[in-house]
């Protein structure tokens, strides 16, 4: 079951796990990131990282694509079941355009980097990913404060339903719908349906 990791605000630059089955390379990349101010930890075993993750979450994970019996994309799917809002960056010594497209479109990767790693690009991508992770976690927390009924109203609002239509669909009075709408705006710290739609994404 997905959990809410107890992470600090992604103070610049943030917490990063580096995964590569070459332990020396993973450690080298982690040291390089530490020099740039990231809190970085190296792993050489995907299963160990996944087992440890609930106790030591990260804002971002940099993972190799080819790791013996493991594939980086399969690892990413497993990681997403633990944490929907972690930023994932892929790195590989065997780049291909097809893998790059898969990394971004199908597996939610922030970037796809060729080895040897371009240090400036990696750091820039990580800062972008960590900013996305922080915003996604904040949005999820705001939606998590809604009651079940308020969440129903929220979902109908972002679908474009008006008060009367929502009242009919939910079997409530228009006044009750108005109260729930007000609560939705207050709890999500938004002021318009457009902002609610952006939050839902």
Buried (B, 14 or more C-beta within 10 A) or exposed (E): EEEEBEBEEBEEBBBBBBBBBBEEBBBBBBEBBEEBEBBBBBBBBBEEBBEBBEEEBBBBBBBBBEBEEBBBBEBBEBBBEBBEBBBBBBBBEEBEEEBBEBBBEEBBBBBBBEBEBEEEEBBEBBBBBBBBBBEBBBBBEBBEBBEEBBBBBBBBBBEEBEBEEBBEEBEBEEEBBBBBBEBBBEBBEBEEBEEBBEBBE
